[in-house]
Amino acid sequence: MPYTTALRCRECGRHYPIEPLNVCEFCFGPLEVDYDYDAIKAKVSRASIKDGPHTIYRYEALLPVSRARAVDIGAGFTPLLRADRLGKLLGIENLWLKNDAVNPSYSFKDRVVSIAATKALEFGMDTIACPSTGNLAGAVAAHGAKAGMRTLVFIPRDLERGKILGAAVYGPTVIAVNGNYDDVQRLCSELADAHRWAFVNVNMRSYYAEGSKTLGYEVAEQLGWKAPDHAIVPMASGAMITKIYQGIQEFARIGLIPDAHTKMHGAQARGCSPIVKAIQGGHTHPKPEIPKTIAKSLAIGNPADGFYAIKAMKSSGGSGVVVEESEVAEGIMLLARTEGIFTETAGGVVISAIRRMAEAGTFKPGESVVAYITGNGFKTMEAVEPSVNKPIQIEANMESFEERVLAAVGR
């Protein structure tokens, strides 16, 4: 690839070739892609990025795959919307929403899967697979269909119906495992060792995770080539908040934005919050727990990147926020009724976290605050079904309308 040099262990620094590897054989640390940043800085400019496509591949030089061979269904360059009504309600004058719910399979996972699927084809693999809490299953199924690959998605059997259908429509083999996500993940890790298949978030994780950096790039570009003061991100494995922070730092490193001082804040729901509990308790590593949360897309009790998520929050001066389970649906409803955006449970966690932070005085006047909305609410309709207004039943005449409707809404 143009500017990739090797895989490098995050812990001991050892280098490995560009192959389907994800763990260091010496210290068992995770591997990540290394780049020639001097060459990138000499080649890439704001103008060259603006001339690129309105997808994640406008940042091709900072990714581990070639755009020419990309499995691309149009992920990325999603809207950054100013949230004036929500901001006014919360007392935040400069609030923005990064709406990744409008990606092709309706979540941010299209970004990471596009990279992993492209890399899998470069490696000559014919099968793509994943363990998933829902959104990833849909993204893998969609990209597998686009690439013409055999596709297997492994899910916990109690997943929301909308997410199961949202994956099944693309024609993959769907395997419902009797267990939670961590059980599914362990099974897929064993299968990845036994078969030369591209498990996007297992043996392809080193490349897959790079897709999340584009969420940092896009926000900086959309804010007029500057980093936000605060970023609030939902956390499951912890990889996304880590890579968004890395993306913002990379933009500063190659001179596309001024020095970045974004404070990274991670949000989780009470029923599965190992990363936030760790940072609030002054620990460097999360303690695994059994998930019991309405926010199933965040229900990873043993987060693979928890240590690095904590490191990103601490080094940036950010924080971790836990919201109560009852606040998840409240956050979904609040966003929908102020800004017209229907988000899934992860977005409800983020919005309720921001409300808590605003009440605590976290944000100074004029600071830019970006909330990452990572999935579409139609995937988790069960979360708000008990709370929404029920249809008013009337007869097909004016008298019935006036009697039942006008009485309800006011004349």
N, C-alpha and C positions, 0 to 999 in steps of 0.2 A: 504494500500500500504506500501511497505517496510519502507520508511523514511518520509512519509507525516504525519503531526501531526494534522493539522486543516486548516481551512480557516481563514485568518486574514484581518481585515479592514486596508487598507493602511493609513487611516486618523486617526481613533480613537484607533486602535489597538485591538478592540474587536475580540474575536475568535468565530468561527462558525464550526459546524460539516462538514465533507466531504460529501456534498450534492450538487445538482444542484442549487447553489445560486451564485449570482454575485454582490449583493449590500447590504451594511450594513443597517439594519432596524433602527438604531439609528441616524446615521449621513449621510446616503446615499452615503458613500464613497465606492469605488470599493473593492471587496474582491480578495485576492490572496492566493496561496498555501503556507503554512508554512512547513518547513522541519526540521528534526533533523540533523543539520550540523555536530555536534560532532560525531554522529554515522556514517554519510557518510564519514567523514574524516578518521575514524578508519578502514573503510571497503574498500574504493575506492583508487586505485593507478593508475599511468600511465599504468602499466602493465595490470591491470584488464580491463582498458578501451580498450587497444590495442587488447585484446583477444575477445572483443565484436564484434557484427555484424557491417558491413559497412552501418549502417542506424542510425537514431536518437537514436535507442535503445541501442547503445553502452554506452549511458549516462543514462541508466535506473534509477540509484539510485537518480538522480537529477530531475526525472520526476514524475508526480503524477499518473502514471499507471504502470501496470505490462506488461513486454514484452511477457510473456506467453500467454496473452489473447489479444494481440495488433491487431488492424485493420491496418495491415502493408502492403503497396504496394511498399515499398522500398525507402521511403523518406529519404533524408539526406546523409551525408558524400559526398557531391558534390565537384567538383574540386576547388582548390585554385590555380589559374594560375598566373604566373609572367607575367606582361604586359610590356615587354621590348620595343616594338615598340611604343606603346601608351605613355609609360613613357618617352621615349626619346623625342618624339614630344612635350610633355607637360613640360619637364624639371624635371621629378620626377624619381629619380634613383632606387627607391625601391617600385614600384607600383604593387599591386596584385588585382586580380579579383576573388571574391567569386561567382562562376557561378551557382546560384540556378535555372537557366532556364532549367537545365537538369533533374529536378525532374520528377516523373512519369506523373503528369498532367502539367508539364512545368512551375511551379512556386513554390516559397517558401511556398505557402499555404498548400502544402501536409504535411509539418511538423506540423502545428498547428491543421489541421483537423484530422490527425492520432491520436493525443492525445485526441481531443474532441470526436471522434467517439468511441474510445476505452472506454473512461469514460462513454459515453452514454450507451453502452452495459452493463457496470458494474452496472449502475443504473437501468437496466431493461427497457430502452426506446426502442421503435421500429421504431421511426421516427426521421430522421435527416434533418435539414433545415438550411437556412441562408439567410440573405440579402447580396448582393454582388455587387461589381463593376466589376466582371468578373472572376478573377483568383480564388477567393474563390468558386464560383459556380462550376467550373470545378473540384476542389479538393473535394468538398463535394459530388458531383455526383459520382466521382470515388470511394471514400471511402464508400459511401452509397451502391454502387453496390457490392463492396468487402464484406461488412458486411451483405448484404441481408436485408437492412433496407429500409423502405419507405422513399423516398427522395424528398424534395421540395426545389427549389432554386428560390429566389425572386431577380429580377434584374430591373434596370431602363430600360425603353423600348428602349432607344437610344444607348444601349451597342453595342460595336463592334461585327460584324457578326462572326468573328473567335472565340470570347469568348463564344458566344451563342452556336455555333456548338460544341465547345470544351467541353461544359457541357452536351448538349442534347444527345451526342453520348452514354453516359452511361445510358440513360433511365430514368432520373428523371422527375418529373413534373416541368416544367419551367413556372414561373409566371412573366410576364413583367408588371411592374407597371408604370402608367402614372405619372412620377415624377422623381426627382433626388435621389441619394443614401440616403440622409437624410430622405426623404419621405418613402423610402423602409424600412429603419431602424426603423422608428417609427411604421409602420404597423407590422413589425415582433416582436417588443417589446410587442405590444398588444396581438399578437397571442401566444407568449411565456407565457403570463400570463393566457391565456384561455385554452391552451392545454399542456399536458405533452409530449412535443416534445423537442428534443435536437436542439435548435437553437445555433449553435456552437459559434457564436460571440455575443450571447445575454445571455441566462441563463447558458450557458456552458463556458462563456468567462474566468472565473477564471482558468480553466484547459487548454482551447484552447491556451491562450496567452503563456503558459509555453513552447510550442513547439518552439517558436522563440529563446529561450535561446540557443538552440543547434547551432544556427548560430554563437554565441559567442564562445561556446565550440570548435567547429570544427576549426575555424580560429586559435585559440590559439594552438590547437594540431598540426595543419598543418604547423604552423610557427615554429615548434620545441619547443612546450610548452612555449610559451611566447606571451604576448598580443601585438597587433599592436600599433603603436604610434598614428595612426589616423584611424577612421572608418567613411565612408561616406554612409549614409543610406537614401533611399527614405522614405518619410513620408506621410501617409494617416490619419489613426486614431492616430498615434504616438506610438502604442503599440510595434512595432517591434524594433525601436531604443531603447526604454526603456528596453526591455527584452534582447537584445543583450548585452547592458551595464551590466544588472544584471548577465547574464551568465558569462561574463568575470570576474566580481567581485566574483562570487561564486567559480570559478576555483582558484582564489587567496585565497579565504577564507579557502578552504579545502586543500591548499598546493600543488596544481598541477602545478601552475605557480608562478613566483615571483609576488610581488606587481604590480598590473595593473594600468597603468596611461594612458589608451587609451582616446584620445580626440574624443568625439562623435559629428559628424557633420550631421545635417539633411537637406535634400534637397526637395524642392517643386517647382512646376511650378507656374508662375505668376498668372494664372487664378484660382488657388485654393491653397493659401499659408497662411492659418490662423496661423499655428504654427510658421513659420519663421517670419511673420510680428509681432507676439507677442514678440518673443525673441529679435528681432532687435529693437523693440520699448520699451524694458525694462519692458514688462508686464509678469505676471506669468500665465495668462490664455488667450487662443486664443479667439478672437472675431469671432463668426460664420459668414460665408459668403456664398453666393450662388455660387457654382462652375461653372466655364466656362473655361474649359481647355481641351487640346488635350490629356492630361495624365489622362484618365478616371479611371485608377486603383488607382489614388491618389486623386480622386475627392470626398473628404469627407469634407464638409464645416463646420461641427460641430464635430471636432475630440474628441472622448471619452477619449483618453489618452493624449491629448495635453498638459495638465499641467505637466504630468510626463515626457513627451518627453522634454519639456523645462527644467525641473529640471535636467534630465540626461545630456543635452548639457551644461548647466551652471556649474554643479558640476564637470564635467569632463574637463572643460576648452575648450569645443568645440564651435560650432557656428551653425547658420542656414543660408542656402543659397537659394536664389530665382533665378531661371533661367527664361528667357523670353520664351514665347510659341514657338517662331521661333527656339529657341535653342534645343528644345526637339528632333526634327527630326535630327538636326545637330549632337547631341550626339549619337543617334542611328547609324548614318552613320559613324561617326568617329570611334566608337568601332568596327563596322563590317569591316571597311577597314584597320584597323591597327592590330586587334587581331583575326579576323575571328569569332566573336561572334555576333549573331543577337539578340538583346534585344528588349523588348517592350518599351513603352513610359516611364515607371518608370526608366528603365535603362538609357534612353536618358537623363532624368533629372539628374541622378547621374553623368554621364560622363561630361555633360556640367557644373555641379556644380564643379567638380574637376578641370576642365579647368579654371574656374573663380578663384578658390582658389589658383591654381598654379601661375596664373598671379599676384595674390595679395601677393605672397610670404608666404603663410600659412605654407608650408612644409619646414623643415630644411633639409639640405643635409644628406642623409643616413637614414632618418626616414622612417619607414614602413607605407605605406598607403594602406588601403584595401577598395575597392569599392564593394558594395553589388549589384549584378545583380540579380534581383528577379523574372524575368519572360521572356518568350520566345517571340521573335519578330514576329513570325508567327501569334500571337494572335492579333497584332495591325498593320497589313500590310498597312492599310489605311494611317498611319502616314507618311510613307516614299514613298508611291507609286508615288506622283508627282515629287519626287527628283531623283529617280533612272534612270539609262540609259535604254532607250527603245531598244528592239531587232532591229537589222539591218536586213531588209528583202532582201534576195537575191534569184536569180534563182539557180537551181541545176547544176551549171557549174563553171569552173575555172575563166572564164572571169568576171562573175558577182561577184565572191568572190574578185578578185583582184581589180575590179573597185570600189566596195562599202566598203569592209572590210579593205583592206590594206590602202586605202585612209583615213579611220577613225582612225586606230590604229597605222599607221606608218609602213613603210616597214622594 
